Amino acid sequence: MSFKSIAIDGPAGAGKSTLARKLAEKLGYIYVDTGAIYRTVALKVLWEKADPADPAQVVPLLEGLEIHMGYEDGVQKMYLEGEDVSGAIRRHKVSGAASQVSAIPEVRSFLLEFQRRLARESSVVMDGRDIGTVVLPDADVKIFLTAAPEARARRRLLELEQRGEAADYEAILHDIRERDYQDEHRPIAPLKQAADALLLDTTDLDLGQSMSCLLSLVKEKIGP
Ligand code: DC
């Protein structure tokens, strides 16, 4: 049996995880949020009070690192040393640390095989930054999902407000720009569109419109 793989890459806040999850549900594939894996490594670094920007402190922590992924009612869960950290990895501090550890080559090569194995074992919709370029260069469909930083900041603001959390548009926009810069300028596996990826810009699209565009792009490639 041959499994299919769909790679969805793009910057933070473009709607990747929501769209990738829905797409996987529609197709009956497994959804893999690779950012959550980097976030789990970052959490370990923070647990150890190490500096996520310093390879000399981060790399030794990879040895014996106990990370597991599981699914509960179709929702991806991350476990660090047996503890469910799916909520903890979403904290603001972890986002910055994840971006820093993801720039370390040893961290990326450590996680490469972990991600490839998932795609060998099932049909997947995998989202991240380098899925179409590095992790699954032979993916059946590659999508580069993006939106203007301002649109991404507005969406994030709304999300936080709906959760009743205090938020400031300018601070969010600044944060998004900083993470984009870090992700696009790291020397290894930087965020960029694969030559054979289809571009989907959701700046002027709502979720429903983005989903229909995504579905038609995917169906064009792999059939109904
Ligand atoms: O998608 P996210 O915000 O959860 O990702 C967290 C960080 O992990 C992000 O700053 C970039 C990094 N990342 C990566 O380098 N490669 C991936 N395939 C996924 C995420």
Boltz pocket constraint, residues with backbone or C-beta under 6 A from the ligand:
constraints:
  - pocket:
      binder: B
      contacts: [[A, 12], [A, 34], [A, 35], [A, 36], [A, 38], [A, 39], [A, 95], [A, 98], [A, 99], [A, 100], [A, 102], [A, 103], [A, 127], [A, 128], [A, 129], [A, 130], [A, 131], [A, 179], [A, 183], [A, 189]]
      max_distance: 6.0
